[in-house]
Amino acid sequence: MNGGSCQDCTGNSSLFQLSIRFDEQPGDINWEIRDLENCQYTFWKSENMTLGEEGNTYRYYEKCIPNDKCLIFNLTDSNPSH
């Protein structure tokens, strides 16, 4: 994307934009956004979004997130040696 958004957020929310450059094993990459106050609640997670992706490519994801929540973003690579 060229800095633009394909999604308009309404009400009390803002657009979270994530741009990732995958290594050779994109299926090893996962992320999640959790509510910091209630860590049991996962607001958004990759849920196999990276499976089947080509290696060494860029991908862009976006999601409207609530403004009134304190959220934490975690990104993991289950095989960081690649």
C-alpha positions as CSV (number, residue, x, y, z in Angstrom):
1,M,0.0,0.0,0.0
2,N,1.1,3.5,-0.6
3,G,0.3,4.8,2.9
4,G,-3.4,4.7,2.1
5,S,-6.0,2.5,3.7
6,C,-8.5,0.2,2.3
7,Q,-10.6,0.3,5.5
8,D,-12.4,3.1,7.2
9,C,-12.8,2.9,11.0
10,T,-15.9,4.4,12.5
11,G,-16.9,5.4,16.1
12,N,-14.3,5.0,18.8
13,S,-11.7,3.1,16.8
14,S,-8.5,3.6,14.9
15,L,-6.8,1.8,12.1
16,F,-3.9,-0.5,13.1
17,Q,-1.6,-1.1,10.1
18,L,0.9,-3.9,10.0
19,S,3.5,-4.3,7.2
20,I,5.7,-7.4,7.4
21,R,8.6,-8.6,5.3
22,F,8.6,-12.4,5.7
23,D,11.8,-14.5,5.8
24,E,12.0,-17.8,3.9
25,Q,9.5,-19.5,6.2
26,P,6.5,-17.2,6.5
27,G,4.4,-20.0,8.1
28,D,6.6,-19.6,11.2
29,I,5.4,-16.0,11.8
30,N,2.4,-15.4,14.1
31,W,1.1,-12.3,15.7
32,E,-1.6,-11.3,18.1
33,I,-3.1,-8.2,19.7
34,R,-4.3,-8.7,23.3
35,D,-6.2,-6.6,25.7
36,L,-3.6,-5.6,28.3
37,E,-6.1,-5.5,31.2
38,N,-7.6,-8.9,30.3
39,C,-4.8,-10.9,28.8
40,Q,-7.2,-13.8,28.2
41,Y,-9.0,-11.7,25.5
42,T,-7.3,-11.9,22.1
43,F,-8.6,-9.1,19.9
44,W,-6.9,-10.2,16.7
45,K,-4.4,-12.9,15.7
46,S,-2.9,-14.2,12.6
47,E,-4.6,-17.6,12.8
48,N,-2.7,-19.2,9.9
49,M,-2.8,-16.0,7.8
50,T,0.9,-16.6,7.0
51,L,0.5,-20.3,5.9
52,G,0.9,-20.6,2.1
53,E,2.6,-17.2,1.8
54,E,5.7,-16.9,-0.3
55,G,9.0,-16.4,1.4
56,N,10.9,-13.1,1.2
57,T,7.8,-11.0,0.4
58,Y,6.1,-8.1,2.0
59,R,2.5,-8.3,3.2
60,Y,0.2,-5.6,4.6
61,Y,-2.6,-6.2,7.1
62,E,-5.0,-3.8,8.7
63,K,-7.7,-3.9,11.4
64,C,-9.8,-1.3,13.2
65,I,-9.1,-1.4,16.9
66,P,-10.9,0.3,19.8
67,N,-9.5,3.5,21.1
68,D,-10.7,2.9,24.7
69,K,-8.6,-0.3,25.2
70,C,-4.9,-0.7,26.2
71,L,-3.7,-3.3,23.7
72,I,-0.4,-5.2,23.4
73,F,1.1,-6.5,20.1
74,N,3.1,-9.7,20.1
75,L,5.0,-11.0,17.0
76,T,6.7,-14.4,17.2
77,D,8.9,-16.4,14.8
78,S,8.9,-20.1,15.8
79,N,12.1,-20.7,13.8
80,P,14.2,-17.5,14.1
81,S,17.3,-19.1,12.5
82,H,15.9,-18.4,9.0
